[in-house]
Amino acid sequence: MSKLRILSRTATNVNSFGRYFSTSVLKQSSAGDDADFNARKSFHKVSNKATADIQVRNQSNQAESATATSVSLNNRNMYINQNALRNVDLSPLDDMYNDDTYTRSVEKYIGTVKVPVGMVNVDVNGIYAKGSFSVPMATTEAALVASYSRGCKLIRACGGVNTAVIGQTIQRVPEFIFRNLPDAYTFLQWFDRPEVFNALKLAAESTTNHGKLIKIVPNLHGNKVHVKFLYETGNASGQNISTFATNAAIMNVLPECPIQPEKWLLEAGGSQDKKASIGFYNNSRGLYVTGEMVCPKELVESILKTSVDNMNDANESTLMSLYMQGVTGLTYHASNALAAIFIACGQDPACVAESHVGVQEARKTPEGDLRLRITMPSLMVGTVGGGTFLPSQRTCLDIVQLPEEKSRLAFAEVILGVILGGELSIAGAMTAHHFSSAHHSLARKGNGVRK
């Protein structure tokens, strides 16, 4: 290795133990000796039982001391069961970054959880993503990264997957409740006017640098009016943007309405936020991304150890079984890729709920090759905002090396490529009867190294 990071841990004393990290970046010299690459950076992290001072040394090795006011330490003492405080070593929750790095993202902060991160490389021929991309996947499921890597190896051998993002909207759907239907109808007629939309748009967009209100779609249900506010949000996923903007728009315009609702809700479920919905195929939430490719039969046989006929038949059987069970996500396991990439790259993991909705087909061509089609109509991702600013997550997102312009759209195409790699690999494993043995080998006996 050209660079080596050394982490040393020492105990401070018997009664009050902490963790002392001394981190050095070392460079291998031409003679093979390790030499200091940067000045040593040291800092002191205090565990739940520590009451010692926090000591921080800067790059000049000038020590500074301060009384321990760690947010995580205080919160551990305040919120964790006393029995756990006495008997559980909480030091694995310590982090190398200051507490204020994380307190913006969580309340009652007590530390961080470390999840192993593996890498998958996928080739994408997209409208926005073009080339080979290294994609971090954070997971505790052994065999997952190996499986996706095998599928992406086939994608690379076939020249990459063709992808396109064709839609990008995020919605918030408030509900207005009236005394009766005639009142609701009057409100609907007033609300659905160009001048009202212009006022809504002005108020909504005053709250955001990224969001644009594209249109509103009002609808009537008895004495209730549901209004779908549809936004484009640049490189942000847009959940908070749509919330803040819609609230501001309503608060600005509603007082001007000639008839007032008895009550109203900023959201009444119509946006299908963190829900799986069949409606996403025709009414996208997030990004609508689709892809296709053809795998020559020789490559299917050599890499997946199965046949095109087996892959075709297994896909037909799987789709039928999923239809019969009323499943909205018509893929083998898109959620695996989504959860692993979302956790690694600072996305909202709960959005796997709507993002996993999709359909994947594998069909034999007249030439005997395998054609793949896949569509994910509601991919909720962003490259700014949310958890993308956190150190590890930002690093993982940077590893992907997305283009600066429309990076969110490129990210969606890359994710689709990884998902398809997983679909290929698991279908190959099932049809070749390798699924159980692969998990047994990697999950029970594996060491994370592929030989």
N, C-alpha and C positions, 0 to 999 in steps of 0.2 A: 504494500500500500504506500502511496506517495505521501499521505497524511494520516496521522494517527491521533486520536483524541483519547487522553488518559483521564480517568475519573477515579479519584482516591477518596476513601471514606474513613474517618476516624471518629472515635467517641470522645466527648469532651470530659466527662467524669462519670462516676458511678451513679450519683443521685440525680443528676440533671444531664441527660444525654441529648445531644443534638447531632446534626449531620454537617460535617465540614467537607465541602467540595473544593477540590483544587483541580482546575481544568487547564490543560496545556494543549495547544495544537503543535504537533511536532512534524518536521519535514525530513524525509529520508535524503541524506546527502549522497553525493556521487560515490563516496567511499563506503557507503552503507551504514554510516553512523547516524543516530538520531540527533537532531539539533533543534534548539528552540526556534519555532517559526514566528511566534508572537510573544509578547511579554505575558507572563503568567497572570491569569485572571482567577482570583479566589473570592469566594463568598461563603457566608455562613448561613445555613438554614436551620431553623429551630423546630423540633418536633413538638408533639402535643404535651410532653412532660417537661419541656425545657422552660426555664425562667431566666436563662443567661442572656447577656447582651448579644445583639446581632452585630457581627463585625464584617465589614465590607472592605476589600482591598481593591484599589483601582489598578490600572495598567502600570502605574509607576510604583506599585507596591506600597503606597502610602495608606496606612491603616486609619480607618475612621470607626468610631464606636457610637452606638446609640442604644437607648433603652428599647427592649423588644416591644413593639406594638403591632405584631403580626396579626393581620385580619384572620388568617386561617387558624392561628393558634387560639385567638380569642373565641372564634366561632366553635372550634372543637370543644373547648372547655364549657361553652355555653349550651351547645345543642346536642352533643353526643352523650349517651347514657353513661353515667359514672362508672358502672361496672365495666363497660367497654374501654373507657379511658384508663382504667387500672390494668386491664388484662390484654388489650390489643395493641400491638406495635403499629402506630399510625404513620411511621416514617415513610412507607411506600407512597403515601399521598403527597409527600413533599415535592416541590418543583424547583427547577433551577432559576426560574424567573420570579420577579417580585410579585407579591399578591395582587397589586393593582393592575397587573397585566390581565388578570382573569375576572376581577370583581365586576367589571362591566357586563360580563356574560352570565353571571349567576348570583343568586342571593345566598346568604349564609355559607359563603365559600369556605371549604375546609381543605382543599387540595385538588390534585389532578389525578386522573386515572390514565395509565399508559396502556395502549393497545398496540400489539405488534403490527408493523407495516411491511407489506411485501410489494413487489413491483411486477406489473404486466406491461408488455410492449405491444402496441397495436398500430397497424397501418390503415390510414383513413384517406379516402379520396372524396372529400366533402366540398360543399359550397364554401364553408368557412374554415374547416380544418383540413389541411393538406399535408401529408407526410407521415412519419413514424413518431409516435407519442409514447412516452413513459408515464404510466399511470399508477400512482400509489393506491394500495388497497389495505385498509386497516381491518383486521379480522382476528378472531380467536379460533376460527374454524380451519384446522389443518386440512390440506388437500384443496382448499378453495383456490388459492393463487396458482397452484400447479395446474389445476384444471383449466382455469381461464388462460393461462399461458399456452397450454396445448392448443386450445381453440384459436387463440390469436396467432399462433405459429401457422396454422392452416390459412388464416386470413392473409397473412403476409405472403405465404407461398402462392396464393391465388392473385396477388397483386393489390390487395387491400379491399376494403368495403366502401361502396359508393353511398354517400349520405347527403341528406338535405334537411335543413330546418325550414318549414314552410309556414309556421305560425308562432306568434309570441304574444300572449295576453295573460294578464292576471286580473281576477275580478274580486269585487266585494259586493255583496247583495243585501242591502238593508231592506227592512220590512216596515211598512206604515199601516197602522191599524185604525179603522174609522168606525163610526157609529153604525153605518150600514153601507150597502153596496152603492147606492146613488152618491153618497159622499165620496166613497173611494173612487168611483168613476170620474167624478168632477176633478178630484186631485190628479188622477191619471192623465186626463186631458190637458190640465194646466202644466203638469210636470214635463210632458212630452212635447215641448215647444222649443224651437231653435234658440230663442233668446234665453230660456231657462238653462239649456245645455251650455250656452256660452258663459253664463254666470257660474254654473257648476264647475266648468273647466278652469275658469280663472281662479276660483277659490281653491280647487284641488291642487293645481299645479304650483300654487304659491307655497306649498308645504314641502316641495321636493326638488332636487336637482336632476333626478333621473326619470321621474314618472311623467307620463303624458296620458291624459284622459282621452281615449279614442272615441268612445261612444257610450250611451246608456240604452238599456233595453228594459222598459217598464212592462209589467204584466199584472193582470188582475186575478185575484182568487177570492171570490166572495167579497167580504168587506176589507180585504187586505190588498195592498199594492206592494209587489216586489220589484225593485229596480236594480238591474244588474249594471254595475259600473265597471267598464272594461278599460284596462290600462296597458300601455307598453312601458317597461321600466329599465331600458338600457341593459347594462351588465349586472344589475341587481335582480335577485329572484322576485322581489317586489311585494312580499307579504305585508311588511310594516308600511311600505310606501302606500299601498292601496288602502290600508286601514286609516292612516293619518289623513290622507288626501280625501277620502270619502267622508270622514267625519267633519272635516273642515268645510267641504262643499255643502253638506246638509245643514250645518249650523249657520252657514252664510245665506242660504237660499230659502230655507223653510219658513223663516219669519215673514217672507213676502207672499207666501201661499194664501189664496183667498179662503181656503178651508183647512183647518189644522187637524192633524191626526190626534186621536185620543192618546196614543203612545206609539213609539217607534223603537226599532232595534237596529243597531249598526250592522249586525249580521244575524241572520236567522237560518243559516245552513245552506242557503242557495249557492254559495261559492264553492261548496263541497271541499272546503279547506281540510286537508289531511283525511280525506275520505276516498275510497275507491268507487268509481262511478263509471257505468257503461256510457254515460252521456259525454265523456271526454273525447270519444271518437269523433263526434260531430261538433263539440263545443269545448275546445281545448282550454285547459288551465295550465299555465306555464308555457313550455315549448313543445310544439308538435314536430317531432323529428322522425324521419323514416330512412330506411337503407335497403340495399340489395347487393347481391354478388352471386357469381357462379363458381362452384368448386369442381374442378375436373375430377372425374371418378378415380383416377389414379392417385390423386392427392388424398381424397377421402379414405381410400384403402390403406395408403402408406402411413398416414399420420393418425387417423382415428381408428384404424384396425377394424373397419366395418365396411359395409357396402352402401351404395346410393339407395338401393331398394330398401334396405333396412332403415335408413334414415328417413326416407319418404313415408314408409308405413308407420314407423314409430311416431312421427309428427302428426299424421292423420289420427292415430289412436289417441294421442295425448290431447289434441284439440277437441275431439269428440267427448272424451272423459271430462275435460274442463267445462265444456258447454253443458253437459248433463248435470254438473254440480253447481252450475250458476256462477262460475268464477269469472271475474272481470279481467284478470291478468292472464292472458292466454299465451304464456311463455313457460319454459321449463323452470327457470329460477332467476328471473331478472332482479328480484329483490336482493339476492346475494351480492351482485355487483353494485347495485345502488347503495345498499347499506355500507359496504366496505369503502366505496369511493366517497360517499357523503361524509362518513366519520373522518376519513383521512384529510379531506379537502375543505372542511369547515362548512358543509351544507347542513341543513336542518334534517336530522335523521328521521323525524316523524313524517317528513314529506315523502318517504318511501311509500307511504300509504297510497297517495295518488300517482306518484311517479311510476310505480310498477305496473300500472294499467297499460296493456299493450297486446300485440299479437305478433307471433312469429310463425312463418311458414317455411317448410323445406319440401321441395318438389323435384321429382326427376324430370329432366328435360328430354326432348326427343332424341338428343345426342347421347343420352345416358349419363349426363353430369347432374350435379345437384344445385338447384337454384334456391337461394335464401332470400326471403323478404321479411322485414321487421319494421314495425311502427310503434313508437311510444308517443302517444298524443298529449301527455300531461307531465312532462319532465320539469320538475321544480328545482332549478339550479341557478346559482349566481357566482360571479367572480369578484364581486365587491359586496361589502356589507355582511351582516350576520356573523358567523364564526370565521369568515375568511381572513380576519385580521390577526387571529391568534397565532403565536409563533410557529408551532408545529404544522398547523393547518395551512398557514401561508406558505411555508416551505414546500409542503406537498403540492400545493396548487402551482407554485413556481416551477416545480420539477416537470410538470406537464408541458411547460413551454408553449402556452397558447399565444396566438397573435394578439397584439394589444387592441386592435380594432375588432369590435364585436366578439370579444373573447368568450362571452357567455354562450353565444351560438356555436362557436367552435367547440367549447367544452361539451355541449350537448351531443354534438356529432361524435366526439371522441368516446364519450360514455356509451353511446349506442354501439360503437364498434366493440368495446369491451363486453357489453351485454351479449352481443352476437357470438363472440368468442366462447363465452360460457355456454350458450345454447348449443353450439356445435359440439363442444367437448362432452357435455353431460349426455347428449343424445348418442354420441359415439360410444361412451362408456356403457350406457344402458343396453344398446343393441349388440355390443361385443361382450356383454356380461362381465365387464371389468369394474362396475360401479362399486360393488362391495369390497373387492380385493384392493382397489386403489385407496379407499378410505381406511381399510385395515392397515395397509402398508404405511400410509403417510400420517394418518391421524393417531394411530397407536404406537407406531414404531419410528415415525419420521423424525428427523432432526433439522428440517428446514433446508437441507442441502440436496439438490438433485444431482445424481451421479450419471 
